[in-house]
Amino acid sequence: MQEFNGKRIVGLIYRNIVLQKGAIITALLVAGGLIFIGSLLSMRGGDHLVEPNEFIVMFSILFLTLGLLFTFSIFKELHNNKVNHFYFLLPTSAYERIIASWLISNVIYIVVFTFFAFIVGQLAIVICSVFPSTNLHVLPVFSEAYWNLVKFYFFAQPAFLLGAVTFSKNRIGKTLLVALITVFCVFMYNLILCFSFTGGAFDVFTSDPFSTDAFSLAKEDLSGLGALLFSIVLGPMMLLAAYFKLTEKEVR
């Protein structure tokens, strides 16, 4: 096994940026245009301000969509039979590839896209401030909803990274399908537990208050243990699984 080398990770990140340069620029231009137009429309509303809830809705859609597409584009080369042998001949280890892919599609992506969205939205505010009815103000990026979004993406994204490594065809669709099935199974598990705790019957169509409480509780985390398990399973465990899957493909 090769020794861990930070320079190789930096080189892999730079390589991914160069290979995806055209797609990255196009995606940022499209996202920037939508954020700019959305900010202008928010400014010309009744309060002439970009409210936190208005910005976060627009930001969340673009942030999650582009993050998902970017994650899967990183390992596009891996599943191309014509060029994947060049990918495996790179003088780097599997864990360095996983770390580099996670850093660029998670940590670096969060920082860069947030900064980019802030600059574009703030530019729209500055332009609109020339109108007498509009006051110059700072774009409300760092709201509570923003931090919840970033926290969710930070821990959930490695699961999509695993899907990008595992599936060779229809990767996004298969990964989303697995995610939906997992969420449904967790919900049903919580629902069964909540019915047991409340003493309600398993007739899901009944109007019995116990059944109603069970449905409500099934949508919520019952303890801090659930949040801890969520962060462990959808964080380090998914990265570890992606590492072993990549190692398996190298052997083949």
N, C-alpha and C positions, 0 to 999 in steps of 0.2 A: 504493500500500500504506500502511495506517495505521501510525503509529509505535507501537512497543511501549509499552503502558501497564499498569503493575501494578495500578492501581485497577480497570481493566476486568476483569482476571483475578479479582481479589477479588470484584467484583460478580457475575461468572459463577458462582464457587464458591458465593456466598451464594444466588444464584438457584436453583442445583441443589439446595441443601439445603432451601430453602423448598418447591420443587416435589416433592421426595421425602421431605418431613418425615414424612408418615404412614407410608410404607413403612419409613423408617429407624427410627422409634420401634417399630413392630411387630417388625421384624427383631431389634432390640436386646433387646426384651422376651423374645422366644422364645429367642434365643441366651443371654441372661442366665439365664433359667430353666433351660435345659439345663446350663449351666456350673455353676450353683448346685447342682442335683441331683447332677450328676456329681461335684462336689467333696465333697458330703456322703457319697455312696456310697464314695468313695475314703477319706475320713476314718474311716468306720466299718468299714474293712477290718482285716486282721490287724495292720498296723503303725500304724494311726491317724494316718497322714500322707498328704498329697497328694504322691506321688512325681512327679519330672519327666516320666518316660515315661508315666505315667497322664494327666497334665494335657495333654501335647503332643498325644496322640492325639485327645482331645476338642476341643482348641483348633484343631488342624489342619483337621478336618472342617468346623467352623463357619467358620473363617477363610477357607478357600478357597471354600466354597460361597457364603457371603454376599458375598465379594469379587467372584466371578464374576457373581452376580445384580446387584450394585450397578453394576458396570462396564457391563452391557448396559442397565440402566434409565436411565443418563445420556443415551443417545442414542435413547431411545424416541420422543421428540418429533420427532427428525430424520426418522423413517420414517413419520410420520403425515401423510398428504396433506392432512388438514383443518387442521392447525396448524403444519406445518413452515415455511410462508412467514413466520410470525411469528418463528420461530427464526432464519431467515436475514436478517430485517430488523433483528436486534439490531446496534447500532453497535460490533461487534467483528470482528476479523479471524479467519481460519481458524486461524492458529497460536495465537492467544490462546484460542480455544475448545479446541484440543487440549491446550494447556498446562494450562488450568483443569481440564479433564476428567481429565487424567493426575494432577494434584496431588490432587484430591479422591478419586479412586478408587484411588490408589496410596499416596502419601506420607501424606496425612491419614488415609486409611482404616487404614493400618498402625498409626499412632500411637493413634488413637482406639479402635480395636477392642482393641488390646493393653492399653491403660489400663483400658478397660471390663471386659475379662475378668479383669484382675488385681484390680480392686475387688470384683467379684462373687465371685470365688474366695476372696479374702481375707476377705470377709464371712462366707462359709460356714465358714471355719476359725475365725474369732472366735466364731461361734455354737456350733460344736462344742466349743470349748475349755472350755465350762462343764462338760463331763463330765470326771470325774476321770482317765479313761484317755487323754484327748486333750491333747496339749501344743500351746500356741500357737506357730505358726511362720509364716515368710514363704512365701507361695505361690511355688514355683519356676518362674517364668515364663521367665526369660532363660537357658535352657539352650542347649547347642550345637545341639540339634535345632530349637529355636525360631529361632535365627539362620540356620540352613540353610533353614528354611521361608520366612522373610522374604526372604532373598536370592533364592530361587527365584521367589517371587511378584513381587518388585521387577522382575526382568528378564523374566519370562514374561508378566506382566499386559498390557504394551503390545500383545502379539499379540492378546489378546482385545479390547482397545480397538479395534484395527484391524477385527476381526470385527464389533464393534458398529456401526462406521461403514459397513462394506462391505455387509453382508447386510441386507435389508429384511424377509425372512420366515424363520422358523425359525433365527434368528440364532445362538442358543447351540448348537443341534445341528450346524449347518453349520460353525461355528468349531471345535467339538470334533472333528468329522470331519476337517477339514483338519489339525488338530494331530496326530491319531492317524496320519494318512497320512504326515505329515512325520517323526514319530518313527520309524515303521516304515521309511521310506526311509533315514533316517540309520543305523538299526540294520543294515539290509542292506548299506549302504555300508561300515560298520565291519566287518561280518562278512566281506565279500569281501576287504577289506584284511588282516584278521587271518589268513584262510586263506592269503593270498599270503605273509604274513610267516612263518607257521609251516610252510609247505610242505605243509599238509594238503590232502586231496582235498575236493571240493565235495559229497561225500555227507553231508548233514546228519544222517542217521540212523546213521552209523557210530559205533562205540565207540572209534575210533582216538584216542589221547591228543592228537594234533595238532588234531583237530576239536574236542575238548572244550576245549582251551586257546583255540581261536579263538572259540568261543561265549562263554567267560568274558571274553575281552578285548573282545569286541564290546559288552559291557554297560558297559565302562569307558571313561574318557577316556584316549586314548593319550598326550596331552601337554598342557601348559598352553595350547597354541594352540587346542585345542578349547574350553576354558573361555572364552578371550578372544573367539573367534568367536561363541560362544553369547551372551555378554553384549552384543556389538555388534549381532548380528542380532535378538535378541529384546528389545533395548532401544531405542536411538536409531533404528535402521532401521525398526522397526515404527511408532514415533511419526511418523517422516518419511513413511512410506507412508500412515498415517492422515490426516496433514495434506493430502497430495495427493488422497486420496480425498474428503475433505471439501470441498476446493477444487473438485473435479470436480462434486460435487453442488450446490455453490453456483452454478456456471455454468449447470447445467441449470435 
